Amino acid sequence: MENSKRQFTVLIVDDNLVNLKLLATTLDNYGYRTLTAIDGPTARKIAASEKPDLILLDIKMPGEDGFDVIRKLKKNPATSSIPVIFLSGMIELESKLTGFELGAVDYITKPFHPLEVLARVRLHLKLSIATNSLINNQADKLKQIMEAQTTMLTTPACQPNAKFGVYYRALEEAGGDFYEVLPISDDIYGYFVADFSGHDIKTSYLISSVKALLKQNCTPVYKPIESMNIINEVLIKILPEEKYLTACYASLNRRTRSMTIINAGHPPAVYQSVDGDSRFIMLDGDVLGGFDSVSFGEEEITVAPGDRIFLYSDGLVEPSQGKILWTKGSAKLLEACDAVRNEPIKTAPQQIVEKLSHDCPQCDDDVIVLGIEV
């Protein structure tokens, strides 16, 4: 029986035809499949259609330079995860740092030796394989624990330094709304509110799995958007058909006074400055676990001590048999947030719900309001 063979594909992008041929020949001789492009637009088109395992990208090119190309590659969900190695005669530290900030995994200075490039290609393909293996292993482990793990709610008393308050009410025992508060590092916390499609007994087990994923992947190693992308890749592998979740994730760094908001098809977060009115952070994004290629809404804001952010589920803002007073596009939620501005953050979420509801216990959907204070 023949062994299955995996041929790795490398896209080489360089306007210098001599370099292009040299690299292609070297990689071809060592068993790689190579694709070539002499300009940025062509390279991006090939990357989107062929999905190469790695891209070697020259920086100095006419028209779109390498920095422009990688920016557009990383913004496209179809190409954002492809590792990129820069090739350049630019030796300045600033150029190298720019390349890494834009998402490059390595930087090779010209003139290069073909065997050095080959060694770097091998190294980063190994790292890519290891990352994909990690994702698959996480998915396999979560499949085993989905029916055994119990969902636990985090309370302000459990994480006093996180400075949050929460109102949570599930319509049924197997509710689809849930939240999590994650200590990422000293003075860095993650706050997550989500809503699963469909409310059944399976959902409670799925919630346990998502919480485990959050704890595994919301770490200082990953940017918030990277954490959500990894979680999405695992969810694609473990969620039953037609299951997905909307979510809003806030990563707060009290040391740098910055907060990153990630939105995955969820109602917009409310930001309330210490000396100003409340406003929505409007972001468009795909749901979690629904698609292989996704684009999440992302915004980083500067915050100050006393600022507040509210995350909530759609049960708060959608009409519920006439009982919820606020509908999409209305200012009533913002008014409710402003009305409780001077209340302690621990009790503010419940007061917001009370101001928006005639009789909240009779609402026909789950409700979560998570308030965060910087």
N, C-alpha and C positions, 0 to 999 in steps of 0.2 A: 504494500500500500504506500502511495506517495505521501510525503509530508506536505501539509499545506504551507505555502510560501507567502510571506508578506513582503511586498516590495514598497519601500518608503519613497515618497515623492518629495523632491526639493525644487522650489521655484527660485530661479536666479534672476535678479533684476539689476541690470547695469547697462548704461548707454555705451560703454567701451566694449566693442565686439571681441577684442583680444581676450579681455578678462572673462567675458561671457563664455567663450569657447573653451578657455583653459579650465574654468571651474566645471563646466558641463562635462568635459572629457574626463576629468579626474573623478567626479562622482559617478559617471556612467561606468567607468572601469572598476569601481568598487561596489557595483550592484544596485546603485540608486537610479530611480527614474527621475529625469530632470525635465523641467519646463523652463522656458526662457522668455524674458520680456526686456525691451530696451527703454521703456518709459512707464511712468506711474499708472496712467489710466489702463493700459493694457495689462499691467501686473495685477491691478485690482480686479479686473474682469476675469482673468485666469484664476486668481485665488478664490473668487466666489464660486466659480463653476467647477474647478478641479479639486478644491479642498486639499492643497498640499500639506504634508506633515511639517514642513519648515520652509521659511523664506529667507534667502540671502539677499539683502537689499542695499544697494549703493545709495549714498546720501546725495552727492552732487550730481544731479541730472537736470537737463533742460526741462522747463515747464514745472511739473510737480517734482520737488526734491524728495529725498527719502523721508524727511520729517513729515511732509504733507501726506505722503503715501501711508505711513504707519498710523497717522491720526485717523485717516478715513478707514483703514482696515480695522482699527479698534472700535470704531463707531458702528461698523456693520456687524450685526449678530452672526452672519454667516462666516465671517473671517476673524472675528475678535479673539478667538482662542488659538490661532495659529502662531507658533513661536517665530519671532523675527530676529535675525542676526544682522547687524549693520556692518557694511564694508565701506571704509572711508579713509581718505588721506588726511582727514582733519584729525589732528592729534590733541587739540586743546581740550582741557578738562571740561570746560563748559559744554562743548559739543557732545562729549561722552555722557555727561549727566543729563543733557536734554534727551538723548536717545533712550536712556534708561527710564527717565520720567514718562516718556511716551509709550513705554511698554516693551522695549527691546529686551531680549534675554542675554545678548552678548554684543560685543563691539570689537571688530577685527580691523586693525590699522593697515592701510596700504603703504608700501607694497607688501603683499602677503605671500606666504609659501602655500601652495595648494594642499600639502599634507597637513599644515596647521588648520586650514579651513576644514579639511576632512575630519580631523580630530574634534574640532568644535561641533561640527554637525553631529557626529556620533554621540558626543556628550549630551547635547540638548535633546536629541531624540530619545536617549535613555531616560532623561529627566521627564520628558513628556509621557513616555510609556509608564514610568513610575507614578506620575500624577493620575493618569487614567486608571491604573491598577488600583490606586487608593480609592478613587471614586467608586469603582466596581466593588471593591471589598466592603466599603461602607454600605453600599446598597444591599449586598448579600447579608451582612450582619443585621441590618435593620429589618430585612424580610423575616429573619428568625425571631426577632424580639417584638415585632408588631403586635402579636397576640398575647404577649406576656408582660409588657411594661405598663405601668400605671401612670396616668397623667397626674402631675402634682402642680398646684397653683403656687406661684411665688407671691408672697405678701410683703408689704413694706417693712414688717418686722424682721423678715428673713434677710433683707438687703437694705438696712437703714441708710447706708451711704449713697444708695442709688437715688434717694430723694424723689420718691414717686408716690402717687395715690392711684387707686384703681376701683372702678365699679364694674362688677361682673355678674351677669344674670343669664343663666342658660334656660331656654324655654323648656327643654327636655333634658333628661339625663345625658343623652348622646348629642349634646350641642355641637355645632360646627365652629363657633367662635372661640378663640383662645388667645392668650398672651404669654409672653415670657420676658423676664428681666435678667440680663446676663452680665456678670462682672467680667470684663475683658482684661483689665489691668487696673492698677491704682488710679482712681479718678477717671477711668474710662468704662462706660457701661453701654450695653446694647438694649434697646427696647423694641419689642416685636408684637404687633397685633395682626391677627389673620382670621380668615373666614373660609372654611372648607365648603365646597359645593356639595350640597346634600347633607342631611343630618340623619345618620343611622349609627348602629352600634359599631360599625367598622371605623367610623370617624374618630372615636375616642382612642383607638389603637393607633391610627394614623397620626393623631396629634402627638402622642408619645414619641413617635418616630421623628417627627419634625423637630420637637424639642431636643431630642438627642443630636440631631444634625446641627442645630443652632449651637449647642455647646461644643461640638467638635470643630466647627468651622468659623465661628465668630471669635477670632483671636487676633492679636497684634500682627501676626504674619500676613494676614489678608486685609486688603481694603474692603470696606463694606460691600461695594458692588461685586468684588470677587467672591466674597462669602455667599452672596445671594446666587451668583452664577453657579458655584459648586453645588449648593443645595438644590438648585433647579435640575442640574444634571443627574443627581441621585434620585430625586423625586420622579423624574421621567422613567426611571428604571423600576420603581417600586409601587407607584400609585396604580390602583385599579383603573380600568377604562372609564372615561368621562369624569374622573376625579381630578380636581385642581384646587388651588386656593389663592385668594387675593390676600395681599399683605402690605403692611407699611412697617419699615424698619428704620429706627433712628439710632445712630451711633454717636454718643456724646462724649467728648473729651474735655473735661473740666479744666485740665491743665492748659491746653491751647485755646480754650474757649471757642471751640468749633463743634458743629454738629452736622453730620451727613444724613440726609433723608433719602431712603430708597423706597420707591413706590412700585408695587406689582399689581396693577389693576384695582387698587383699593381707594376708598374715599380719602381726600386730601387731608394731610395733617394740618393742625391749627398752630400757628406760631404767635405768641403773645409776648411782646417786649416788656421790660420792666417799667418803662415810662411811655408806652404807646398802646395803640389799639391792637386787637387781634386781626390776623389775616390768614387766609389759606395758602399753603404751599402747593401750588397746582403743578402736578407732574403726571405725565402719561406713561404707562408701562404695561407690559404683558403680565399675565398671571403666572404664578409659580406652578411648575409641574404640568403645564399644558402643552408646551412646545419645546422642541430641541433647540431651535434658535430663538433667543428672546432678547428684548431690549427693555430694560427697566428704567423708570424715571429716576434721576439722581440730582440732588442739589446739596451743596455745602453752604452753611450759613455761619456767620460769626455771632456768638451769643455772649451774654453778660450775666453775672450773678443776679438771680431774681427773675430772669426770663423763664417763660413756660412754653411747653409744647404739649399738645393733646393729640393722641392717637385714639381712634375709635372704630367700631364696626358699623356696617351699614344699617343695623337694626336701630341705631340712634337717629339716623337721618332720613330714612325712608318712611313714607306714610304707613301707618299700621292701624287699619280700621278706624281712622279718624283720631286716634289717641296721640300720635306723635304730631306735634305742632309744626315741626320744621320739615321742609321738603327741599329737594336739590335746588341750588341757586338762591336760596333764601339767606337772609342775614341773621336769622334767629339763633343759629348755633354760635356765631361770633358774639352776638349780644349776650348769650348765656355765659360764655367764657369771660367776657368783660365784667359781667355782673358778679362773678365770684372771684375777681382778681385779688381781693384782700383776704380771702379765706385760705386756711392752711391747705397745702397741696394734697394732703391725705384725705381731706373731705371734699375738695373741689369737684372731683368727678361725679360723686353722687349728687351733689347740688346741681350740677349741669343737667343731669338726667331728670331731676325733679322739675327743673324749670322748663324742660322741653316736653314733659309728659303730664297728661291729666291723671293717668292711672298706670304707671309703668309696669306693675306686676301682671297686668292683663294684656300686655303687648304680645303680638304673635311672632316675635323673632328674638333671637339672642341679642344681648346688648353688652358691649364693652366700652368703657371710657378709661383710658390710661393717661394720667397727667404726670408730667415730668417737670421738675424745677431745677434750673442750672445752679 
